[in-house]
């Protein structure tokens, strides 16, 4: 048989093989869902870059804030993370993920180049604890406001987030909120900068927190300190939380309250922390003590002062680092932005020209 005749006879077989492969692909991988499948897979799997610190950027959000979070992620990608390529974890309360549409998931996957995935906060970490008096909880909501969701969020950030299984692969946890914006390009890796400076916690701003929503928080912290006075390190920066050495001494005796509390708090809608900060035995016991006291629901204790009390108990001044060149803004509030920098697009800088970020309050305590 000539080679030309053999070639002709083989063509039908080739055509049939191609048709079979095409039918199989269309049956099991329909084109209209193809990109969706790829993106959904990318959301659940992120390769580890051995040259990058073991870190993750995370947010907690309800379904109503998915669009807001998407805009924040776009800003984060544009300003620094398209280069750094840290993965994202987007936390939702158990059952809420079903409300996120496929279009929203695909949009997030596209913006983050497949480095985002969702994780669920278990209801047991979100519901009002059974050991609390529900009538007192409701009375507090009627008196001072703040929804159950807000109070549960403060409790989750205070005592649960870092132990979530989704965080297990990571050493560094970078928290952001959905309503944030970076006005400056960030040409370096903030987590690597913490590592290079032997720091365990990074912040951008210190604010003075409200007393009226948490009138007994300071006295409860003082009571805890009296019970554990022998566990405190002598060089921990306790002067950040309490006025003067006399205030610290009163706190250690269990006698301090709002008059001794500085109310200075890390503005922790941005914070980068090493997991060991929250796994510290003194901090975990502090949260357990406060949780049993019930103030997250009987009052409205916030995670910002709880974190700040914990930091002042466990870290030295030099183990904390401030970032002053990011132009970070939360909820449209006043912020610090280096207007002289060509990498920043500060807006309304004249409105905030007298703004101070309060960073010296930690280092000068």
C-alpha positions in Angstrom: 0.0 0.0 0.0 1.4 3.4 -1.0 2.2 6.0 1.7 -0.3 8.4 0.2 -3.1 5.8 0.3 -2.2 4.9 3.9 -2.3 8.6 4.9 -5.8 8.9 3.4 -7.1 5.9 5.3 -5.7 7.2 8.6 -7.5 10.5 8.4 -11.0 9.3 9.3 -9.5 7.7 12.4 -7.8 11.0 13.4 -11.0 12.9 12.8 -13.0 10.4 14.9 -10.4 10.7 17.7 -10.6 14.5 17.7 -14.4 14.4 17.7 -14.4 12.0 20.7 -12.0 14.2 22.7 -14.1 17.3 21.9 -17.4 15.6 23.0 -15.7 14.5 26.3 -14.3 18.0 27.0 -17.7 19.7 26.3 -19.5 17.2 28.4 -17.4 17.5 31.5 -15.9 21.0 31.1 -18.5 23.1 29.4 -16.9 26.3 28.1 -19.4 28.7 29.7 -18.3 27.4 33.1 -14.7 26.8 32.3 -13.2 30.0 33.7 -15.4 29.8 36.7 -14.0 26.3 37.5 -10.5 27.6 37.2 -11.1 30.5 39.4 -13.0 28.5 42.1 -10.0 26.1 42.2 -7.6 29.0 42.4 -9.6 30.4 45.4 -9.0 27.2 47.3 -5.3 26.7 46.5 -2.4 29.1 46.8 1.1 27.9 46.2 3.6 28.8 48.9 6.5 31.1 47.8 9.6 30.0 49.6 11.2 33.4 49.1 8.3 35.2 50.8 7.6 35.3 54.6 4.9 33.0 55.7 2.1 35.6 55.8 -1.5 36.2 54.9 -3.8 39.2 54.5 -7.2 38.7 56.0 -10.6 40.4 56.4 -13.8 39.6 58.2 -16.9 40.7 56.3 -20.6 40.1 55.9 -22.2 39.5 52.5 -23.4 43.1 52.4 -19.7 44.2 52.3 -18.5 42.0 49.5 -18.5 44.9 47.0 -16.7 47.2 49.5 -14.1 44.4 50.1 -13.6 44.0 46.4 -12.7 47.7 46.0 -10.3 47.4 49.0 -8.7 44.3 47.4 -8.2 46.2 44.2 -6.5 49.0 46.0 -4.3 46.6 48.0 -3.3 44.8 44.8 -2.5 48.1 43.0 -0.5 49.6 45.8 1.7 46.6 46.7 0.3 43.1 46.7 0.4 42.4 43.0 4.1 42.5 43.5 4.3 40.8 46.9 1.6 38.2 46.1 0.5 37.4 49.7 -2.6 35.2 49.8 -5.9 36.5 51.2 -8.4 34.9 53.6 -11.9 36.3 53.6 -13.8 35.3 56.7 -17.6 35.1 56.9 -19.8 33.7 59.6 -21.0 30.2 59.1 -23.8 30.1 56.5 -23.1 33.5 55.0 -20.9 32.3 52.2 -24.0 30.9 50.4 -25.1 34.5 49.9 -22.0 35.4 47.9 -22.8 35.2 44.1 -20.7 33.5 41.6 -20.1 36.8 39.9 -18.7 38.2 43.1 -16.5 35.2 43.7 -15.1 35.4 40.1 -14.5 39.1 40.4 -12.5 38.6 43.6 -10.6 35.8 42.0 -9.8 37.9 39.0 -8.6 40.9 41.1 -6.4 38.8 43.4 -5.1 36.6 40.6 -6.5 33.5 42.4 -4.9 34.2 45.7 -8.1 34.7 47.7 -10.2 32.1 49.4 -13.1 32.2 51.8 -13.2 30.7 55.3 -16.1 30.3 57.8 -16.2 31.6 61.4 -18.0 28.9 63.3 -21.3 29.8 65.0 -19.9 28.8 68.3 -17.5 31.7 68.1 -20.2 34.1 67.0 -23.3 33.4 69.1 -23.8 34.9 72.5 -22.1 32.4 75.0 -24.5 30.2 77.0 -23.0 31.2 80.3 -24.2 34.8 79.9 -27.5 36.3 81.1 -29.4 37.0 77.8 -31.7 39.5 79.5 -28.6 41.6 80.5 -27.2 41.3 77.0 -30.4 42.6 75.5 -30.6 45.4 78.1 -27.2 46.5 77.1 -28.1 46.6 73.4 -31.1 48.7 74.2 -29.1 51.1 76.3 -26.0 51.8 74.3 -26.7 50.3 70.9 -24.2 48.3 68.8 -25.6 45.2 67.1 -24.9 41.6 68.1 -22.7 41.3 65.0 -20.5 44.2 66.1 -20.0 42.8 69.6 -19.4 39.3 68.3 -16.8 40.7 65.9 -15.0 42.4 68.8 -15.0 39.1 70.7 -13.8 37.1 67.7 -10.9 39.4 67.0 -10.0 39.5 70.7 -9.8 35.8 71.3 -10.4 33.5 68.4 -9.2 34.6 65.1 -5.6 33.4 65.2 -6.6 29.8 66.1 -8.8 29.4 63.1 -7.6 26.3 61.0 -7.2 28.5 57.9 -4.4 30.4 59.6 -2.4 27.3 60.5 0.0 27.5 57.5 1.0 31.1 58.3 3.2 32.8 60.8 2.3 36.4 60.1 -1.3 37.7 60.1 -2.1 41.0 58.4 -5.5 42.3 59.2 -7.4 44.8 57.1 -11.0 46.0 57.1 -13.2 46.3 54.0 -13.5 50.1 54.2 -9.8 51.1 53.9 -7.6 52.7 51.3 -3.8 53.0 50.8 -2.9 56.4 49.3 0.7 55.4 48.7 2.6 52.8 46.8 4.5 50.5 49.2 7.8 49.6 47.6 8.9 47.2 50.3 7.5 44.2 52.1 6.1 45.3 55.4 6.3 41.8 56.9 9.9 41.5 55.9 10.6 44.9 57.5 9.1 43.6 60.8 11.4 40.6 60.5 14.5 42.7 59.7 13.8 44.8 62.8 13.1 41.9 65.1 9.6 43.2 65.7 6.5 41.1 66.3 3.8 43.7 65.8 3.3 46.5 63.3 0.8 49.4 63.3 0.0 52.7 61.6 -1.8 54.7 64.2 -2.8 55.0 67.9 -6.1 56.4 68.9 -7.8 57.2 72.2 -10.7 54.8 72.8 -14.1 55.5 74.3 -14.7 54.8 77.9 -18.5 55.0 78.0 -19.0 51.7 76.0 -16.6 49.8 78.2 -16.8 51.3 81.7 -15.5 48.2 83.6 -12.9 46.9 81.1 -9.9 48.5 82.8 -10.9 47.4 86.3 -11.3 43.8 85.0 -7.9 43.9 83.3 -6.4 45.1 86.6 -8.1 42.3 88.5 -6.5 39.8 86.0 -3.1 41.4 86.5 -3.3 41.0 90.2 -4.1 37.3 89.8 -1.1 36.8 87.5 1.4 39.4 88.8 4.2 36.9 89.0 4.0 36.2 85.2 4.8 39.7 83.9 8.1 40.5 82.3 9.9 43.5 83.9 10.6 45.1 80.5 7.0 44.8 79.0 5.7 48.2 78.0 3.0 48.5 80.6 3.3 52.3 80.7 1.4 52.4 77.4 -1.8 51.2 79.1 -1.5 52.8 82.5 -0.5 56.3 83.6 2.9 56.4 85.3 4.6 53.8 87.4 2.1 54.4 90.1 -0.8 53.5 87.7 1.1 50.3 86.7 1.6 49.5 90.4 -2.1 50.0 91.2 -3.0 47.8 88.2 -0.8 45.0 89.5 -2.5 45.2 92.8 -5.9 45.0 91.2 -6.9 48.5 92.2 -6.7 50.4 88.9 -9.7 51.6 86.8 -10.5 54.2 84.3 -8.6 57.0 86.1 -5.4 55.0 85.7 -6.1 53.7 82.1 -4.6 55.8 79.4 -7.2 54.6 76.9 -4.4 54.5 74.2 -5.2 51.8 71.7 -3.6 50.5 68.5 -5.8 51.4 65.6 -6.1 47.8 64.8 -8.2 47.8 61.6 -4.6 47.6 60.3 -2.3 45.4 62.2 0.4 42.9 61.3 1.2 40.5 64.0 3.2 37.3 64.5 1.0 34.4 65.7 3.1 34.1 68.8 1.8 37.5 70.1 -1.7 36.0 70.5 -0.5 32.5 71.5 1.3 34.0 74.4 0.0 32.3 77.6 -0.6 35.6 79.3 -2.7 37.0 76.5 -4.8 33.8 76.1 -5.5 33.8 79.8 -6.4 37.5 79.6 -9.0 36.8 77.0 -10.4 33.9 78.8 -10.7 36.0 82.0 -12.4 38.9 80.1 -14.7 36.5 78.2 -16.0 35.0 81.4 -16.6 38.5 82.8 -19.1 39.0 79.9 -18.1 42.5 78.9 -18.1 41.9 75.2 -21.9 41.6 75.4 -22.9 43.2 78.8 -21.0 46.3 77.7 -19.2 46.7 74.3 -15.6 45.8 75.0 -13.6 46.3 71.8 -10.8 44.2 70.4 -8.7 47.3 70.0 -8.2 48.0 73.8 -8.0 44.3 74.5 -5.2 43.8 72.0 -3.5 46.9 73.4 -3.7 45.7 77.0 -2.2 42.4 75.8 0.6 44.0 73.9 1.5 46.2 76.8 1.7 43.0 79.0 3.8 40.9 76.7 6.0 43.1 74.4 8.9 45.5 74.8 8.9 48.8 73.1 11.4 47.6 70.5 9.3 44.6 69.5 6.7 47.0 67.9 7.2 48.9 64.6 5.2 51.8 63.2 4.6 52.3 59.4 4.4 56.0 58.6 4.7 56.0 54.8 1.6 54.1 53.6 -1.0 56.8 53.5 -3.4 54.4 55.2 -7.0 55.6 55.7 -10.0 53.9 57.4 -13.6 54.9 56.7 -12.7 58.3 55.3 -11.4 59.4 58.6 -8.3 61.6 59.2 -5.0 59.9 58.3 -1.3 60.6 57.9 0.0 60.9 54.4 3.5 62.0 53.2 2.3 64.6 50.7 5.9 65.2 49.5 6.2 61.7 48.2 5.7 61.1 44.5 4.3 57.6 45.2 1.3 59.0 47.1 -1.9 60.5 46.0 -3.0 62.1 49.2 -6.5 63.6 49.1 -7.8 66.5 51.3 -4.4 66.8 52.9 -5.2 70.4 54.0 -8.2 69.0 56.0 -5.9 66.7 57.9 -2.8 68.9 58.1 -2.9 69.0 62.0 -3.5 65.3 62.3 -1.1 63.2 64.4 -0.9 59.5 64.2 0.0 59.1 67.9 2.8 56.7 67.3 5.0 58.2 69.9 2.6 57.2 72.6 3.9 53.6 72.4 7.6 54.5 72.2 7.6 57.3 74.8 5.5 55.5 77.4 
